[in-house]
């Protein structure tokens, strides 16, 4: 299907009192104007010491390489979830593609700036 579009949206947030850093990822499969599938997931990571991701004023300061690792874990896991959920459907042939490091880094740069 040449008109199949796979979209991905990323967001992050944190729960300061629990030292939890959340990575939210929304993946959608769209054909022309019809949304065929949407999967929204939140991955919660406990990070110790938490002051490497959030400063004393509550500002997010996560190192880019750590965020890149968390996003790669999230994308790999969501790829497996989609594989299982799409089995025995017409979408089973359209796996979540492998995204280039440059695309992921651009997403991170957009998030951090």
Secondary structure, DSSP 8 states (H G I E B T S, - for coil): -TTEEEEEEEEEEEEGGGTEEEEEEEEEEEETTEEEEEEEEEEEEE-SSGGGTB-TTS-B---HHHHHHHHHHHHHHHHHHHHHHTTTSGGGG-------HHHHHHHHHHHH-
